Amino acid sequence: MKKIAILASGSGSNAEEIIKHFQHSSKGKVVLIGSNKADAYVLDRAKKFEVPTFTFNRSQMEAGELTQKLQDLEVDFVVLAGFLQKIPANLIHAYPDQIVNIHPALLPKYGGKGMYGMKVHQAVKDSGETETGITIHLVNEHYDEGKIIFQAAVTVEPSDSPEAIAQKVHQLEHKYFPNVIESLL
């Protein structure tokens, strides 16, 4: 059984869906939730499911402390679920093609540094797009440029607000992300 670590910076709704999915899987188990924010709600979600947590700052991550923690726990696969910091080279090299991220748009559109959450949905709305969606991709040294594994789209109506777009995208994330992770294990 593969050991999965999830890194998140915010509320953790995707992390919770992944934890619940792997409670009943023979392929993997979530063994750690890591966050760069000590007050992130994802840490409360982890406690609810009795998943250990680890908090760290950018300098600790750059120095390899996060990588060491993952290796000490014998983590096999790393999932970014709303993690808003760039992954350092030491972690990418320790887990080649074993770190996956979800982005709330159809990459390569609306990706890159600073494009996350409502900023993405506002950009989709402002540009008049008729569809958006999710992209699940491997992580490399560049924001949102890793190999695309999976995409799913949803229609954007002219009357949709950025919040309505976000809700549609969240539904796709929750529906597909856990299953795509399982297929990668």
HULIN-V885133 format. One record per helix or strand of 3 or more residues. SS is the DSSP state (@ for helix, = for strand). FROM is the first residue (numbers start at 0). TO is the last residue. If there is no record, write none. Layout:
BEGIN
ss: [SS,SS]
from: [FROM,FROM]
to: [TO,TO]
END
This chain:
BEGIN
ss: [=,@,=,@,=,@,@,=,@,=,@,=,=,@]
from: [1,12,27,40,52,57,64,76,88,98,116,130,147,161]
to: [6,21,34,47,54,61,71,79,93,102,126,137,154,183]
END
